[in-house]
């Protein structure tokens, strides 16, 4: 699953799943561009770009707000200029909140979609434009969720946004696959990150999550990174428009 020498943008790469993906790509020889609103990870951990460099890899942080098209345009331009092109994108930046739909405000609904769906659109738009202008092949991996495949309970905005990523991935794959551009998605189950910490710390919710996960543990960011690296490598050249579920068996039930 060789990714050495490739320049790959990872949005939301300062923490959680994005950080795990970026660290693995950096360890395997990719030039990693960390795109996030903040360089600082959770807690006292070393910023992702610095961590990769300390391990002998190549990385750069570019402050990016995926809700701002100018910010995304700057990201892709700067990454391409720094590394003489971009060859991959991992769309990972996302937000979550729980609220039953009759209590959901329009403002909160639109705010979540602005990151989880429109942010993916903006990043794909400008990376695809780069691929086409440079007449080059490339790979895009969208991070979805099993919440886009099954009901998850009191998370209608989040579930709807991740469901949109399933079909967006398929459609973009159909539109650009004949140009040597592979577009796929990875749908994680419950992964041990700050995003799921509150749920995992609540005994009742933890029992719900554990009982629906067939594997005897929750996922780690590295589990998702393994799937992403496969989809970015030449080992997956004939995989297009796929939603690869990495959920410890949750959706197998």
ABEGO torsion letter per residue (X at the ends): XBABGBBBBBBGAABEAAAAAAAAAAAAGBBBBBBBABABBBEABBBAAAAAAAAGBBBBBBBBBAABAAAAAAAAAAAAAAAGEBABBBBABBBBBBBBAAABBAAAAAAAAAAAAAAAAAAAAAAAAAAAAAGBBBBBBBBBBAAAABBAEGBAAAAAAAAAAAAAAAAAAAAAAAAGBBBBBBBBBBBBBAAAAAAAABAAAAAAAAAABABABBBBAAAAAAAAAAAABAAAAABBGBBBBBAGGAAAX
